Amino acid sequence: MSAAGLDWAGLMRVGIRGLGLRPWEFWRLTPAELALMLGEAAGTPPLSRARLDELAAKWPDRPAPGAEAPAEPPAMGAETADLKG
């Protein structure tokens, strides 16, 4: 985001009055640190069920036309069955 797009007066009010920061403490914060202190989630939000459904519809788990289907995975525990004696 460009500097022109930030509400500096509002951010300073929240930081200094709301969070009790001293001016020099406010200006030393990175935008990510200030967002975290204000309770905003940092980074990408988690994948929602609706978004997962959208992605699954767009890229379904099926072989491409003409491709051989993958073999079924072994049954649970099958890989350790021969270890039991």
GUROKOL-584929 format. One record per residue: residue number from 0; residue in three letters; x, y, z of N, C-alpha, C, CB in turn. Coordinates in nm, 4 decimals, m for minus. Glycine has a CB too. Layout:
// GUROKOL-584929
k  r  n_u  n_v  n_w  ca_u  ca_v  ca_w  c_u  c_v  c_w  cb_u  cb_v  cb_w
NUM  ALA  X  Y  Z  X  Y  Z  X  Y  Z  X  Y  Z
...
***
This chain:
// GUROKOL-584929
k  r  n_u  n_v  n_w  ca_u  ca_v  ca_w  c_u  c_v  c_w  cb_u  cb_v  cb_w
0  MET  0.0848  m0.1178  0.0000  0.0000  0.0000  0.0000  0.0887  0.1233  0.0000  m0.0961  0.0003  0.1218
1  SER  0.0504  0.2251  m0.0726  0.1303  0.3475  m0.0788  0.1092  0.4298  0.0477  0.0939  0.4306  m0.2039
2  ALA  0.2050  0.5179  0.0751  0.1959  0.6030  0.1931  0.0726  0.6920  0.1872  0.3216  0.6883  0.2070
3  ALA  0.0321  0.7307  0.0683  m0.0854  0.8163  0.0536  m0.2131  0.7434  0.0933  m0.0967  0.8661  m0.0897
4  GLY  m0.2117  0.6108  0.0919  m0.3301  0.5334  0.1246  m0.3467  0.5043  0.2722  m0.3274  0.4065  0.0507
5  LEU  m0.2509  0.5468  0.3566  m0.2604  0.5203  0.4999  m0.3180  0.6408  0.5733  m0.1226  0.4841  0.5572
6  ASP  m0.4013  0.6135  0.6706  m0.4582  0.7179  0.7560  m0.3636  0.7370  0.8740  m0.6040  0.6807  0.8046
7  TRP  m0.2561  0.8141  0.8527  m0.1542  0.8300  0.9560  m0.2098  0.8893  1.0839  m0.0423  0.9164  0.9051
8  ALA  m0.2956  0.9891  1.0719  m0.3533  1.0508  1.1922  m0.4341  0.9483  1.2712  m0.4426  1.1714  1.1542
9  GLY  m0.5126  0.8678  1.2017  m0.5921  0.7652  1.2685  m0.5055  0.6571  1.3311  m0.6886  0.7026  1.1707
10  LEU  m0.4012  0.6168  1.2578  m0.3102  0.5154  1.3123  m0.2363  0.5673  1.4347  m0.2095  0.4713  1.2059
11  MET  m0.1938  0.6927  1.4305  m0.1254  0.7520  1.5461  m0.2196  0.7615  1.6659  m0.0707  0.8918  1.5107
12  ARG  m0.3436  0.7996  1.6408  m0.4423  0.8092  1.7492  m0.4619  0.6736  1.8164  m0.5772  0.8617  1.6952
13  VAL  m0.4771  0.5720  1.7352  m0.4967  0.4373  1.7889  m0.3716  0.3882  1.8614  m0.5340  0.3398  1.6764
14  GLY  m0.2566  0.4126  1.8019  m0.1326  0.3664  1.8624  m0.0981  0.4389  1.9910  m0.0206  0.3818  1.7657
15  ILE  m0.1124  0.5721  1.9893  m0.0700  0.6518  2.1047  m0.1785  0.6560  2.2121  m0.0344  0.7944  2.0608
16  ARG  m0.3007  0.6848  2.1729  m0.4092  0.6911  2.2722  m0.4620  0.5527  2.3065  m0.5236  0.7785  2.2206
17  GLY  m0.4899  0.4742  2.2036  m0.5525  0.3437  2.2268  m0.4591  0.2401  2.2874  m0.6065  0.2910  2.0983
18  LEU  m0.3380  0.2317  2.2342  m0.2429  0.1313  2.2823  m0.1472  0.1854  2.3874  m0.1640  0.0765  2.1668
19  GLY  m0.1490  0.3172  2.4069  m0.0615  0.3774  2.5072  0.0851  0.3825  2.4673  m0.0741  0.3029  2.6345
20  LEU  0.1116  0.3797  2.3371  0.2498  0.3870  2.2899  0.3016  0.5298  2.2998  0.2607  0.3361  2.1448
21  ARG  0.4290  0.5447  2.3234  0.4942  0.6749  2.3148  0.5198  0.7006  2.1654  0.6295  0.6794  2.4003
22  PRO  0.5266  0.8269  2.1249  0.5469  0.8538  1.9814  0.6665  0.7801  1.9218  0.5647  1.0019  1.9596
23  TRP  0.7786  0.7785  1.9907  0.8960  0.7097  1.9363  0.8731  0.5592  1.9267  1.0189  0.7381  2.0228
24  GLU  0.7903  0.5022  2.0169  0.7580  0.3594  2.0080  0.6701  0.3326  1.8858  0.6868  0.3112  2.1372
25  PHE  0.5742  0.4235  1.8636  0.4853  0.4095  1.7472  0.5668  0.4105  1.6178  0.3796  0.5233  1.7448
26  TRP  0.6596  0.5069  1.6036  0.7332  0.5218  1.4790  0.8373  0.4127  1.4580  0.7999  0.6559  1.4753
27  ARG  0.8734  0.3412  1.5623  0.9672  0.2292  1.5464  0.8987  0.1011  1.5018  1.0403  0.2042  1.6762
28  LEU  0.7670  0.0932  1.5128  0.6942  m0.0272  1.4738  0.6913  m0.0427  1.3220  0.5514  m0.0235  1.5292
29  THR  0.6947  m0.1670  1.2787  0.6686  m0.1948  1.1378  0.5173  m0.2012  1.1199  0.7381  m0.3286  1.0909
30  PRO  0.4666  m0.1852  0.9989  0.3216  m0.1989  0.9775  0.2682  m0.3347  1.0250  0.2888  m0.1800  0.8292
31  ALA  0.3475  m0.4415  1.0071  0.3027  m0.5741  1.0518  0.2914  m0.5799  1.2035  0.3992  m0.6830  1.0024
32  GLU  0.3870  m0.5191  1.2739  0.3817  m0.5172  1.4204  0.2613  m0.4376  1.4701  0.5110  m0.4578  1.4780
33  LEU  0.2351  m0.3231  1.4083  0.1197  m0.2420  1.4474  m0.0102  m0.3185  1.4212  0.1193  m0.1074  1.3710
34  ALA  m0.0195  m0.3837  1.3067  m0.1401  m0.4618  1.2751  m0.1606  m0.5727  1.3776  m0.1305  m0.5221  1.1331
35  LEU  m0.0534  m0.6382  1.4176  m0.0629  m0.7445  1.5177  m0.1102  m0.6875  1.6512  0.0731  m0.8154  1.5349
36  MET  m0.0561  m0.5741  1.6915  m0.0965  m0.5118  1.8176  m0.2426  m0.4680  1.8143  m0.0070  m0.3921  1.8482
37  LEU  m0.2913  m0.4345  1.6960  m0.4304  m0.3919  1.6819  m0.5259  m0.5104  1.6674  m0.4445  m0.2997  1.5621
38  GLY  m0.4705  m0.6313  1.6672  m0.5549  m0.7499  1.6605  m0.5865  m0.7966  1.5210  m0.6804  m0.7246  1.7311
39  GLU  m0.5195  m0.7409  1.4224  m0.5429  m0.7839  1.2857  m0.4543  m0.9031  1.2561  m0.5165  m0.6692  1.1857
40  ALA  m0.5080  m1.0007  1.1900  m0.4313  m1.1207  1.1564  m0.3210  m1.0858  1.0586  m0.5225  m1.2299  1.0975
41  ALA  m0.2054  m1.1354  1.0865  m0.0941  m1.1153  0.9950  m0.0916  m1.2283  0.8930  0.0399  m1.1077  1.0718
42  GLY  m0.0513  m1.1973  0.7720  m0.0392  m1.3002  0.6699  m0.1710  m1.3322  0.6027  0.0177  m1.4245  0.7296
43  THR  m0.1699  m1.4398  0.5302  m0.2853  m1.4840  0.4537  m0.3862  m1.5525  0.5447  m0.2424  m1.5782  0.3411
44  PRO  m0.5138  m1.5194  0.5314  m0.6136  m1.5874  0.6140  m0.6215  m1.7351  0.5769  m0.7520  m1.5208  0.5983
45  PRO  m0.6666  m1.8202  0.6684  m0.6766  m1.9626  0.6383  m0.7762  m1.9894  0.5259  m0.7169  m2.0399  0.7633
46  LEU  m0.7577  m2.1007  0.4616  m0.8459  m2.1414  0.3520  m0.9840  m2.1739  0.4072  m0.7875  m2.2635  0.2760
47  SER  m1.0861  m2.1108  0.3523  m1.2231  m2.1373  0.3970  m1.2784  m2.2591  0.3230  m1.3142  m2.0129  0.3737
48  ARG  m1.3836  m2.3160  0.3770  m1.4468  m2.4322  0.3128  m1.5002  m2.3942  0.1745  m1.5617  m2.4879  0.4014
49  ALA  m1.5569  m2.2746  0.1640  m1.6109  m2.2291  0.0354  m1.4996  m2.2190  m0.0691  m1.6815  m2.0924  0.0514
50  ARG  m1.3839  m2.1665  m0.0281  m1.2713  m2.1534  m0.1221  m1.2182  m2.2906  m0.1607  m1.1580  m2.0681  m0.0605
51  LEU  m1.2119  m2.3836  m0.0638  m1.1684  m2.5198  m0.0934  m1.2626  m2.5847  m0.1943  m1.1617  m2.6039  0.0357
52  ASP  m1.3921  m2.5688  m0.1753  m1.4898  m2.6244  m0.2699  m1.4723  m2.5623  m0.4088  m1.6341  m2.6007  m0.2188
53  GLU  m1.4456  m2.4335  m0.4123  m1.4245  m2.3646  m0.5398  m1.3013  m2.4207  m0.6115  m1.4086  m2.2124  m0.5170
54  LEU  m1.1933  m2.4400  m0.5372  m1.0712  m2.4950  m0.5967  m1.0905  m2.6402  m0.6405  m0.9552  m2.4856  m0.4973
55  ALA  m1.1620  m2.7192  m0.5603  m1.1871  m2.8594  m0.5947  m1.2718  m2.8699  m0.7215  m1.2569  m2.9319  m0.4780
56  ALA  m1.3661  m2.7779  m0.7385  m1.4479  m2.7784  m0.8606  m1.3645  m2.7390  m0.9819  m1.5680  m2.6826  m0.8457
57  LYS  m1.2732  m2.6464  m0.9610  m1.1901  m2.5999  m1.0717  m1.0836  m2.7020  m1.1102  m1.1241  m2.4681  m1.0354
58  TRP  m1.0245  m2.7698  m1.0107  m0.9194  m2.8686  m1.0341  m0.9525  m2.9977  m0.9609  m0.7820  m2.8147  m0.9888
59  PRO  m1.0464  m3.0763  m1.0135  m1.0869  m3.1997  m0.9450  m0.9750  m3.3037  m0.9446  m1.2116  m3.2583  m1.0113
60  ASP  m0.9794  m3.3920  m0.8473  m0.8819  m3.5005  m0.8350  m0.9247  m3.6166  m0.9241  m0.8680  m3.5470  m0.6868
61  ARG  m0.8923  m3.6047  m1.0495  m0.9196  m3.7134  m1.1435  m0.8114  m3.7095  m1.2508  m1.0636  m3.7011  m1.2068
62  PRO  m0.7830  m3.8242  m1.3107  m0.6779  m3.8267  m1.4129  m0.7189  m3.7479  m1.5368  m0.6448  m3.9711  m1.4516
63  ALA  m0.6212  m3.7005  m1.6070  m0.6461  m3.6302  m1.7321  m0.7052  m3.7271  m1.8339  m0.5158  m3.5662  m1.7864
64  PRO  m0.7829  m3.6783  m1.9288  m0.8407  m3.7667  m2.0306  m0.7309  m3.8475  m2.1000  m0.9208  m3.6848  m2.1346
65  GLY  m0.7495  m3.9779  m2.1068  m0.6541  m4.0665  m2.1719  m0.5428  m4.1140  m2.0808  m0.5951  m3.9983  m2.2891
66  ALA  m0.5327  m4.0582  m1.9620  m0.4274  m4.0996  m1.8684  m0.4774  m4.2177  m1.7859  m0.3850  m3.9814  m1.7752
67  GLU  m0.3829  m4.3000  m1.7435  m0.4191  m4.4148  m1.6611  m0.4472  m4.3677  m1.5184  m0.3064  m4.5219  m1.6626
68  ALA  m0.5519  m4.4213  m1.4595  m0.5871  m4.3854  m1.3222  m0.4810  m4.4397  m1.2274  m0.7277  m4.4399  m1.2844
69  PRO  m0.4469  m4.3653  m1.1227  m0.3480  m4.4153  m1.0277  m0.4005  m4.5373  m0.9521  m0.3090  m4.3051  m0.9291
70  ALA  m0.3082  m4.6214  m0.9089  m0.3469  m4.7408  m0.8322  m0.4021  m4.6977  m0.6975  m0.2261  m4.8376  m0.8134
71  GLU  m0.4883  m4.7810  m0.6426  m0.5447  m4.7540  m0.5116  m0.4345  m4.7630  m0.4066  m0.6597  m4.8523  m0.4796
72  PRO  m0.4342  m4.6762  m0.3076  m0.3325  m4.6870  m0.2031  m0.3550  m4.8129  m0.1199  m0.3340  m4.5621  m0.1128
73  PRO  m0.2504  m4.8660  m0.0561  m0.2674  m4.9854  0.0254  m0.3592  m4.9565  0.1441  m0.1311  m5.0369  0.0743
74  ALA  m0.4225  m5.0605  0.1949  m0.5122  m5.0456  0.3088  m0.4321  m4.9997  0.4299  m0.5864  m5.1785  0.3389
75  MET  m0.4980  m4.9318  0.5202  m0.4320  m4.8841  0.6421  m0.3702  m5.0017  0.7160  m0.5321  m4.8089  0.7337
76  GLY  m0.2472  m4.9903  0.7530  m0.1798  m5.0950  0.8280  m0.1169  m5.2015  0.7412  m0.2751  m5.1584  0.9210
77  ALA  m0.1435  m5.2010  0.6113  m0.0911  m5.3052  0.5232  0.0612  m5.3001  0.5149  m0.1514  m5.2914  0.3837
78  GLU  0.1178  m5.1793  0.5261  0.2624  m5.1667  0.5146  0.3358  m5.2279  0.6346  0.3002  m5.0203  0.5002
79  THR  0.2661  m5.2459  0.7456  0.3304  m5.3050  0.8647  0.2853  m5.4475  0.8908  0.3013  m5.2204  0.9871
80  ALA  0.1969  m5.5008  0.8077  0.1454  m5.6359  0.8311  0.2551  m5.7402  0.8263  0.0388  m5.6698  0.7292
81  ASP  0.3524  m5.7242  0.7366  0.4583  m5.8230  0.7238  0.5647  m5.8080  0.8339  0.5232  m5.8115  0.5865
82  LEU  0.5583  m5.7006  0.9125  0.6533  m5.6822  1.0216  0.6116  m5.7568  1.1476  0.6690  m5.5353  1.0523
83  LYS  0.4818  m5.7902  1.1563  0.4316  m5.8626  1.2747  0.4682  m6.0094  1.2614  0.2766  m5.8457  1.2907
84  GLY  0.5173  m6.0691  1.3655  0.5582  m6.2072  1.3527  0.5086  m6.2990  1.4546  0.6972  m6.2154  1.3523
***
